[in-house]
């Protein structure tokens, strides 16, 4: 989805003079066309992420729409105070688009890993946070929010799922329980649909997750309050939203990344396997829950 994002951002940049791009030493080559088109609206700040946030806030105050782009831990964990004050408190129209997700840069170690970005950014008032599973999700997130006056955080992953449907959608009604799939936590969603004995609900909304819509769907289809949330992170906050908004819950299971540092260096796929987050391992867990 990252390549498609660069292509789409280039189209936006060329069509709207209010778009400005602020890079943290990532995406510079992929956005070369933007530099050639209008170098006065695209800047590479290098590894000065805190400065990027402050500059974006000022530009947004002047009526521009900044797109900030850097690696997840550097633009969220390193910049939490700037995100909170310069973007959240000021409540400006700005997009913070990260790459790297939890451990896409697996071989670079813990400095480049980020399990908790969605949770910490979602904790900031006014911020809208999204975890898209494919470029279609990215496209609609940007398109529906381009004029929204609040700051937005979009987490890009290297891997995409194969889901062709819409956000916040019930994929297959089944009264046995509800499995909520967040973004690209599962790559082959249609295979999961065929093998698992429960309802599937797809979302990439984090801060904006609509609990009332889910309640209505479960009531209309008579789905039992037996929940499983699958996330490509440590904890986005969705488990707490379910736990505090539903009554008479039979159980809540959480399939996600553990609260650990990854100490063995390897590929993304090797880490997925070690952490039991491959599609096959997730399906085995779901089958054990909804037998």
C-alpha positions in Angstrom: 0.0 0.0 0.0 3.0 2.3 0.4 3.8 2.6 -3.3 0.1 3.3 -4.0 0.1 6.0 -1.3 3.1 7.8 -2.9 1.3 7.8 -6.2 -1.9 9.1 -4.8 -0.1 11.7 -2.7 1.7 12.9 -5.8 -1.6 13.4 -7.6 -3.0 15.3 -4.6 0.1 17.5 -4.4 -0.1 18.4 -8.1 -3.9 19.1 -8.0 -4.1 21.1 -4.8 -1.7 24.0 -4.0 -2.7 23.7 -0.3 -1.0 20.3 0.1 2.5 20.5 1.6 4.7 17.4 2.3 7.1 17.2 5.2 9.4 14.2 5.2 11.5 12.6 7.9 14.2 11.2 5.5 11.8 8.6 4.1 9.9 8.6 0.8 12.3 11.2 -0.7 13.0 9.2 -3.9 9.5 8.0 -4.3 8.2 11.6 -4.2 10.8 13.0 -6.6 8.1 14.1 -9.0 6.7 16.4 -6.3 10.1 18.0 -5.7 10.4 18.6 -9.5 6.9 19.9 -9.7 7.0 22.5 -6.8 10.0 22.3 -4.4 8.5 25.2 -2.3 5.8 22.8 -0.9 7.9 19.7 -0.1 10.7 19.5 2.4 13.0 16.7 3.7 13.7 17.6 7.4 15.9 14.6 7.9 15.8 13.1 11.4 14.3 16.2 13.0 10.9 14.8 13.7 9.9 17.1 16.5 10.7 20.1 14.2 8.5 18.6 11.5 5.5 18.5 13.8 6.0 22.2 14.8 6.4 23.3 11.2 3.3 21.4 10.2 1.3 23.1 12.9 2.3 26.5 11.6 1.6 25.6 8.0 -1.8 24.3 8.9 -2.6 27.5 10.8 -1.9 29.4 7.5 -4.4 27.3 5.6 -2.1 24.6 4.2 -2.8 20.8 4.6 0.4 19.2 5.7 1.3 15.5 5.1 3.9 14.4 7.6 5.7 11.2 6.6 8.3 9.2 8.7 8.9 5.9 10.4 6.4 5.0 13.1 8.5 5.1 16.3 10.3 8.3 15.3 7.1 10.3 14.5 5.0 9.0 17.4 7.0 7.8 20.4 9.8 10.4 19.9 7.3 13.2 19.1 4.5 12.5 21.6 4.6 15.9 23.2 4.7 17.8 19.9 1.8 15.7 18.6 -0.2 16.4 21.7 0.5 20.2 21.9 1.2 21.3 18.3 -1.4 19.2 16.5 -3.9 17.9 19.1 -4.3 21.0 21.3 -4.2 23.3 18.2 -6.7 20.9 16.5 -5.3 21.6 13.0 -6.0 19.8 9.7 -2.9 17.6 9.2 -2.1 14.1 8.2 0.6 12.1 10.0 1.4 9.1 7.8 3.8 6.5 9.2 5.6 3.5 7.7 7.2 0.6 9.5 4.1 -0.5 11.4 5.0 -2.7 14.3 8.1 -4.4 12.9 8.2 -4.0 9.1 11.8 -3.0 9.6 12.4 -6.2 11.4 16.1 -6.5 10.9 16.9 -3.0 12.2 15.9 -3.9 15.8 13.9 -2.2 18.5 14.8 1.3 17.5 12.7 0.8 14.4 9.8 -1.2 15.9 6.6 0.4 17.2 3.9 -1.8 18.8 2.0 1.0 20.6 1.7 3.9 18.1 -2.1 3.6 17.6 -2.8 3.6 21.4 -0.6 6.6 22.3 -1.8 8.7 19.4 -5.4 7.8 20.0 -5.0 9.0 23.6 -4.5 12.6 22.3 -7.7 14.6 22.2 -8.9 15.6 18.7 -6.7 13.1 16.9 -8.3 10.6 14.5 -6.4 7.3 14.1 -6.6 4.7 11.4 -5.0 1.4 10.7 -5.7 0.6 7.0 -5.4 -2.9 5.6 -4.8 -2.0 2.0 -4.5 1.0 -0.3 -8.3 1.2 -0.8 -8.6 2.0 2.9 -5.8 4.6 2.7 -7.5 6.3 -0.2 -10.9 6.5 1.5 -9.3 7.7 4.8 -7.6 10.6 3.1 -10.4 11.4 0.7 -13.1 11.6 3.5 -10.8 13.5 5.9 -9.0 16.0 3.5 -11.2 18.9 4.7 -11.6 17.7 8.3 -10.1 20.2 10.6 -8.7 17.7 13.0 -5.2 16.0 12.9 -5.2 12.4 11.5 -2.8 9.5 12.0 -2.6 6.8 9.4 -0.4 3.7 9.9 0.9 2.2 6.7 2.1 -1.4 6.6 4.2 -3.1 4.0 1.7 -5.9 3.7 -1.9 -5.6 2.5 -4.9 -7.7 3.0 -7.1 -8.9 0.2 -10.4 -7.5 1.4 -12.4 -5.7 -1.2 -15.3 -4.5 0.9 -16.0 -1.5 3.0 -15.0 -0.2 6.4 -17.0 -1.3 9.5 -18.7 -4.1 7.6 -20.1 -7.4 8.8 -18.5 -10.0 6.4 -20.5 -13.1 7.4 -23.2 -13.3 10.0 -22.8 -16.1 12.5 -24.6 -16.2 15.9 -21.6 -18.0 17.5 -19.7 -14.8 18.3 -17.9 -11.8 16.8 -14.3 -11.6 15.5 -13.2 -8.0 14.8 -10.3 -7.8 12.2 -8.3 -4.6 12.4 -6.5 -3.5 9.2 -3.9 -5.8 7.9 -3.7 -8.1 10.9 -5.0 -10.9 8.7 -3.9 -11.0 5.0 -6.3 -13.5 3.5 -9.6 -12.5 5.0 -11.7 -14.6 2.7 -9.8 -17.7 3.8 -10.6 -16.8 7.4 -14.2 -16.4 6.5 -14.4 -19.9 5.1 -12.7 -21.6 8.0 -13.9 -19.9 11.1 -17.2 -20.5 12.9 -18.0 -16.9 13.9 -19.0 -13.6 12.5 -16.3 -11.4 11.0 -16.3 -7.6 11.2 -13.7 -5.6 9.4 -12.5 -2.1 10.5 -9.6 0.2 10.1 -11.1 2.8 12.5 -9.3 3.1 15.8 -10.3 6.3 17.6 -13.4 6.6 15.5 -14.6 3.0 16.0 -18.4 3.0 16.1 -19.4 0.8 19.0 -23.1 1.7 18.6 -23.1 0.4 15.0 -21.6 -2.8 16.1 -24.2 -3.2 18.9 -27.0 -2.7 16.4 -25.6 -5.3 13.9 -25.1 -7.8 16.7 -28.6 -7.3 18.0 -30.2 -7.5 14.5 -28.4 -10.8 13.7 -28.7 -12.3 17.2 -24.9 -12.6 17.6 -23.7 -13.7 21.1 -21.4 -11.3 23.0 -18.3 -13.5 22.5 -15.6 -11.3 21.2 -12.2 -11.7 19.6 -10.2 -8.7 18.5 -7.3 -9.3 16.1 -4.8 -6.4 15.8 -1.4 -5.9 14.2 -0.1 -4.0 17.3 0.1 -4.4 21.0 -3.2 -2.7 22.0 -5.0 0.0 20.1 -7.7 0.5 22.7 -10.5 -1.4 21.0 -10.6 -4.1 23.6 -11.3 -1.5 26.3 -14.1 0.0 24.0 -15.8 -3.3 23.7 -15.4 -4.2 27.4 -16.9 -0.9 28.6 -19.7 -0.6 26.1 -21.2 -4.1 26.0 -23.1 -5.8 28.8 -23.3 -9.5 29.6 -20.1 -10.3 27.7 -19.3 -14.1 27.7 -15.7 -13.5 26.9 -13.2 -11.2 25.1 -10.1 -12.7 23.5 -7.3 -10.5 22.1 -5.0 -11.8 19.4 -2.3 -9.2 19.1 1.4 -8.6 19.7 2.9 -9.2 23.1 4.3 -6.4 25.3 8.0 -7.3 24.6 11.1 -6.3 22.8 12.0 -8.4 19.8 15.6 -9.5 20.6 16.2 -11.9 17.7 17.0 -10.3 14.4 15.2 -11.7 11.3 12.6 -11.0 8.7 9.1 -9.8 9.2 7.8 -13.2 8.3 10.1 -14.9 10.8 8.9 -12.5 13.6 5.3 -13.2 12.6 5.9 -16.9 13.1 7.7 -16.5 16.4 4.9 -14.2 17.7 2.2 -16.6 16.4 0.8 -13.9 14.1 0.8 -15.6 10.7 -2.6 -16.1 9.1 -2.4 -19.9 9.7 -1.6 -19.4 13.4 -4.4 -16.8 13.8 -6.9 -19.1 12.1 -5.9 -22.0 14.5 -6.5 -19.7 17.5 -9.9 -18.6 16.2 -10.9 -22.2 15.5 -9.9 -23.0 19.1 -12.1 -20.2 20.4 -15.2 -20.8 18.3 -15.2 -24.5 18.1 
